[in-house]
Amino acid sequence: MSDHSNPPSGRRSFLSRLGFVAAGASVAAAVANTANAQTAPKRFEPPRHEEDAWLDQFPGVHRAYIDAFTGLGGVTAMNYANNILGSHADVYGGTDADYAMIMCFRGQATPLAWSDAIWTKYGAAFANYVNFPDPRTQQHFTVNPLMMADRADLPSRGNTLEMIAGRGVHYAVCNRATRSISTMVARATGGDAEAIYQELVASIFEGARMVPAGVLATTRAQEYGFSVLVAA
């Protein structure tokens, strides 16, 4: 009976060819992976700036940034902060310390970071700009509405700057808006814009931080992992 099987030398030759093909495929795959790695777009990483380092200094496992840019939004933002912290405690069993939270007052909301003395002195001059009259009287406030713990009828629901700061919330105040408002107040009162600007800066809520521009701080906060909530 004849043996039609391949001779040993033939099998070795065939297996050698298979090994060569497999090795070639491995090399081709490696080359392709290297090419893909070189051409794949890199993950965007924003540069860090010393001026923004403060955004990374707050402890907390959650990060929230409340962007208030209207008078009504600035008052409502107090209640937003209270609701976030309260719901986190009620539903998740967490504490206020779990949150790194920043509230930014910019645009029409900027004066809400200023003292009662400023509102008494200049309230009439920037009343139309803030565009949030006292709902009881329809007249402009002569004190900062965010200092009024007895006004549960306001959108802030009695939450004040002091109360919310006491729960670990930090405030940022727009410098560009402050500059603009100081010029507006100077025109209305015949005062000196620079002197009024310095007066406004000195009056911001204790512990609040002046930022170059509220809109800029908002975008940079997102780069630092803050979730942004708009209070308009």
Contacts in CASP RR format, 6 or more apart in sequence:
PFRMAT RR
TARGET T0000
AUTHOR 0000-0000-0000
METHOD contacts of the structure
MODEL  1
MSDHSNPPSGRRSFLSRLGFVAAGASVAAAVANTANAQTAPKRFEPPRHE
EDAWLDQFPGVHRAYIDAFTGLGGVTAMNYANNILGSHADVYGGTDADYA
MIMCFRGQATPLAWSDAIWTKYGAAFANYVNFPDPRTQQHFTVNPLMMAD
RADLPSRGNTLEMIAGRGVHYAVCNRATRSISTMVARATGGDAEAIYQEL
VASIFEGARMVPAGVLATTRAQEYGFSVLVAA
6 14 0 8 1.000
46 223 0 8 1.000
49 220 0 8 1.000
51 212 0 8 1.000
52 220 0 8 1.000
52 223 0 8 1.000
52 224 0 8 1.000
54 209 0 8 1.000
55 102 0 8 1.000
55 220 0 8 1.000
55 221 0 8 1.000
55 224 0 8 1.000
55 226 0 8 1.000
56 224 0 8 1.000
58 100 0 8 1.000
58 102 0 8 1.000
58 170 0 8 1.000
59 97 0 8 1.000
59 100 0 8 1.000
60 97 0 8 1.000
60 98 0 8 1.000
60 99 0 8 1.000
60 100 0 8 1.000
61 98 0 8 1.000
62 88 0 8 1.000
62 98 0 8 1.000
62 99 0 8 1.000
62 100 0 8 1.000
63 99 0 8 1.000
63 100 0 8 1.000
63 101 0 8 1.000
63 224 0 8 1.000
63 225 0 8 1.000
63 226 0 8 1.000
63 227 0 8 1.000
64 84 0 8 1.000
64 99 0 8 1.000
64 100 0 8 1.000
64 101 0 8 1.000
64 102 0 8 1.000
64 226 0 8 1.000
64 227 0 8 1.000
64 229 0 8 1.000
65 101 0 8 1.000
65 102 0 8 1.000
65 103 0 8 1.000
65 104 0 8 1.000
65 218 0 8 1.000
65 221 0 8 1.000
65 222 0 8 1.000
65 226 0 8 1.000
65 227 0 8 1.000
65 228 0 8 1.000
65 229 0 8 1.000
66 77 0 8 1.000
66 80 0 8 1.000
66 81 0 8 1.000
66 101 0 8 1.000
66 102 0 8 1.000
66 103 0 8 1.000
66 104 0 8 1.000
66 228 0 8 1.000
66 229 0 8 1.000
66 231 0 8 1.000
67 104 0 8 1.000
67 106 0 8 1.000
67 214 0 8 1.000
67 218 0 8 1.000
67 228 0 8 1.000
67 229 0 8 1.000
67 230 0 8 1.000
67 231 0 8 1.000
68 74 0 8 1.000
68 76 0 8 1.000
68 77 0 8 1.000
68 103 0 8 1.000
68 104 0 8 1.000
68 105 0 8 1.000
68 106 0 8 1.000
68 109 0 8 1.000
68 112 0 8 1.000
68 231 0 8 1.000
68 232 0 8 1.000
69 106 0 8 1.000
69 107 0 8 1.000
69 108 0 8 1.000
69 109 0 8 1.000
69 230 0 8 1.000
69 231 0 8 1.000
69 232 0 8 1.000
70 107 0 8 1.000
70 108 0 8 1.000
70 109 0 8 1.000
70 131 0 8 1.000
70 132 0 8 1.000
70 231 0 8 1.000
70 232 0 8 1.000
71 108 0 8 1.000
71 109 0 8 1.000
71 112 0 8 1.000
71 130 0 8 1.000
71 131 0 8 1.000
71 132 0 8 1.000
72 131 0 8 1.000
72 132 0 8 1.000
72 155 0 8 1.000
72 232 0 8 1.000
73 109 0 8 1.000
73 155 0 8 1.000
73 231 0 8 1.000
73 232 0 8 1.000
74 105 0 8 1.000
74 109 0 8 1.000
74 112 0 8 1.000
74 146 0 8 1.000
74 231 0 8 1.000
75 112 0 8 1.000
75 132 0 8 1.000
75 145 0 8 1.000
75 146 0 8 1.000
75 154 0 8 1.000
75 155 0 8 1.000
75 156 0 8 1.000
76 155 0 8 1.000
76 156 0 8 1.000
76 231 0 8 1.000
77 103 0 8 1.000
77 109 0 8 1.000
77 231 0 8 1.000
78 146 0 8 1.000
78 155 0 8 1.000
78 156 0 8 1.000
78 157 0 8 1.000
78 158 0 8 1.000
78 159 0 8 1.000
78 160 0 8 1.000
78 161 0 8 1.000
78 164 0 8 1.000
79 155 0 8 1.000
79 156 0 8 1.000
79 157 0 8 1.000
79 159 0 8 1.000
80 229 0 8 1.000
80 231 0 8 1.000
81 101 0 8 1.000
81 103 0 8 1.000
81 159 0 8 1.000
81 164 0 8 1.000
81 167 0 8 1.000
81 169 0 8 1.000
82 157 0 8 1.000
82 159 0 8 1.000
82 164 0 8 1.000
82 167 0 8 1.000
84 99 0 8 1.000
84 101 0 8 1.000
85 96 0 8 1.000
85 99 0 8 1.000
85 101 0 8 1.000
85 167 0 8 1.000
88 94 0 8 1.000
88 95 0 8 1.000
88 98 0 8 1.000
88 99 0 8 1.000
89 95 0 8 1.000
89 96 0 8 1.000
96 167 0 8 1.000
96 168 0 8 1.000
97 168 0 8 1.000
99 168 0 8 1.000
99 169 0 8 1.000
100 226 0 8 1.000
101 168 0 8 1.000
101 169 0 8 1.000
101 170 0 8 1.000
102 169 0 8 1.000
102 170 0 8 1.000
102 171 0 8 1.000
102 172 0 8 1.000
102 221 0 8 1.000
102 226 0 8 1.000
103 164 0 8 1.000
103 169 0 8 1.000
103 170 0 8 1.000
103 171 0 8 1.000
103 172 0 8 1.000
104 171 0 8 1.000
104 172 0 8 1.000
104 173 0 8 1.000
104 174 0 8 1.000
104 211 0 8 1.000
104 214 0 8 1.000
104 217 0 8 1.000
104 218 0 8 1.000
104 221 0 8 1.000
105 111 0 8 1.000
105 112 0 8 1.000
105 113 0 8 1.000
105 171 0 8 1.000
105 172 0 8 1.000
105 173 0 8 1.000
105 174 0 8 1.000
106 173 0 8 1.000
106 174 0 8 1.000
106 177 0 8 1.000
106 213 0 8 1.000
106 214 0 8 1.000
106 215 0 8 1.000
106 217 0 8 1.000
106 218 0 8 1.000
107 174 0 8 1.000
107 177 0 8 1.000
107 214 0 8 1.000
108 129 0 8 1.000
108 130 0 8 1.000
108 131 0 8 1.000
108 132 0 8 1.000
109 130 0 8 1.000
109 231 0 8 1.000
110 173 0 8 1.000
110 174 0 8 1.000
110 177 0 8 1.000
110 178 0 8 1.000
110 181 0 8 1.000
111 118 0 8 1.000
111 119 0 8 1.000
111 123 0 8 1.000
111 126 0 8 1.000
111 129 0 8 1.000
111 130 0 8 1.000
111 144 0 8 1.000
111 181 0 8 1.000
112 130 0 8 1.000
112 144 0 8 1.000
112 145 0 8 1.000
112 146 0 8 1.000
112 161 0 8 1.000
113 161 0 8 1.000
113 171 0 8 1.000
113 173 0 8 1.000
113 204 0 8 1.000
113 205 0 8 1.000
113 208 0 8 1.000
114 144 0 8 1.000
114 200 0 8 1.000
114 203 0 8 1.000
114 204 0 8 1.000
114 205 0 8 1.000
115 144 0 8 1.000
115 203 0 8 1.000
115 204 0 8 1.000
115 205 0 8 1.000
116 143 0 8 1.000
116 144 0 8 1.000
116 147 0 8 1.000
117 203 0 8 1.000
118 144 0 8 1.000
118 199 0 8 1.000
118 200 0 8 1.000
118 203 0 8 1.000
119 141 0 8 1.000
119 142 0 8 1.000
119 143 0 8 1.000
119 144 0 8 1.000
120 142 0 8 1.000
120 143 0 8 1.000
122 185 0 8 1.000
122 189 0 8 1.000
122 196 0 8 1.000
123 140 0 8 1.000
123 141 0 8 1.000
123 142 0 8 1.000
124 140 0 8 1.000
124 188 0 8 1.000
125 184 0 8 1.000
125 185 0 8 1.000
125 188 0 8 1.000
125 189 0 8 1.000
126 181 0 8 1.000
126 184 0 8 1.000
126 185 0 8 1.000
127 133 0 8 1.000
127 140 0 8 1.000
127 141 0 8 1.000
129 181 0 8 1.000
129 184 0 8 1.000
130 140 0 8 1.000
132 141 0 8 1.000
132 145 0 8 1.000
133 139 0 8 1.000
133 140 0 8 1.000
133 141 0 8 1.000
134 140 0 8 1.000
134 141 0 8 1.000
134 145 0 8 1.000
135 153 0 8 1.000
135 154 0 8 1.000
136 153 0 8 1.000
144 161 0 8 1.000
145 151 0 8 1.000
145 154 0 8 1.000
145 156 0 8 1.000
146 156 0 8 1.000
146 160 0 8 1.000
146 161 0 8 1.000
147 160 0 8 1.000
147 161 0 8 1.000
147 162 0 8 1.000
148 154 0 8 1.000
148 158 0 8 1.000
148 160 0 8 1.000
149 158 0 8 1.000
149 160 0 8 1.000
149 163 0 8 1.000
150 158 0 8 1.000
151 158 0 8 1.000
152 158 0 8 1.000
161 171 0 8 1.000
161 205 0 8 1.000
165 171 0 8 1.000
165 205 0 8 1.000
165 207 0 8 1.000
170 207 0 8 1.000
170 208 0 8 1.000
170 209 0 8 1.000
171 204 0 8 1.000
171 205 0 8 1.000
171 207 0 8 1.000
171 208 0 8 1.000
171 209 0 8 1.000
172 208 0 8 1.000
172 209 0 8 1.000
172 210 0 8 1.000
172 211 0 8 1.000
172 214 0 8 1.000
172 217 0 8 1.000
173 204 0 8 1.000
173 208 0 8 1.000
173 209 0 8 1.000
173 210 0 8 1.000
173 211 0 8 1.000
174 211 0 8 1.000
174 213 0 8 1.000
174 214 0 8 1.000
174 215 0 8 1.000
174 217 0 8 1.000
175 201 0 8 1.000
175 210 0 8 1.000
175 211 0 8 1.000
175 212 0 8 1.000
175 213 0 8 1.000
176 212 0 8 1.000
176 213 0 8 1.000
176 214 0 8 1.000
177 214 0 8 1.000
178 197 0 8 1.000
178 200 0 8 1.000
178 201 0 8 1.000
178 210 0 8 1.000
179 197 0 8 1.000
181 200 0 8 1.000
182 193 0 8 1.000
182 194 0 8 1.000
182 196 0 8 1.000
182 197 0 8 1.000
182 199 0 8 1.000
182 200 0 8 1.000
183 193 0 8 1.000
185 191 0 8 1.000
185 193 0 8 1.000
185 196 0 8 1.000
186 192 0 8 1.000
186 193 0 8 1.000
186 196 0 8 1.000
189 196 0 8 1.000
201 210 0 8 1.000
204 210 0 8 1.000
211 217 0 8 1.000
218 228 0 8 1.000
221 228 0 8 1.000
222 228 0 8 1.000
END
